[in-house]
């Protein structure tokens, strides 16, 4: 999101880092299909969260 002001870009990056940090423990602790589901969910969040922000710029 290079078009965003630096402070706003940093805030969105921080939100995504908190999401990753919060889900990392459960992902590591899970196994098999549960882990795969959590990883898929995390990837989905990481891709979908920035979409509306990028579309408004």
Secondary structure as the mmCIF struct_conf table of DSSP 4:
data_model
#
loop_
_struct_conf.conf_type_id
_struct_conf.id
_struct_conf.beg_label_comp_id
_struct_conf.beg_label_asym_id
_struct_conf.beg_label_seq_id
_struct_conf.end_label_comp_id
_struct_conf.end_label_asym_id
_struct_conf.end_label_seq_id
TURN_TY1_P TURN_TY1_P1 UNK A 2 UNK A 3
BEND BEND1 UNK A 4 UNK A 4
HELX_RH_AL_P HELX_RH_AL_P1 UNK A 6 UNK A 29
TURN_TY1_P TURN_TY1_P2 UNK A 32 UNK A 32
HELX_RH_AL_P HELX_RH_AL_P2 UNK A 33 UNK A 55
TURN_TY1_P TURN_TY1_P3 UNK A 56 UNK A 56
#
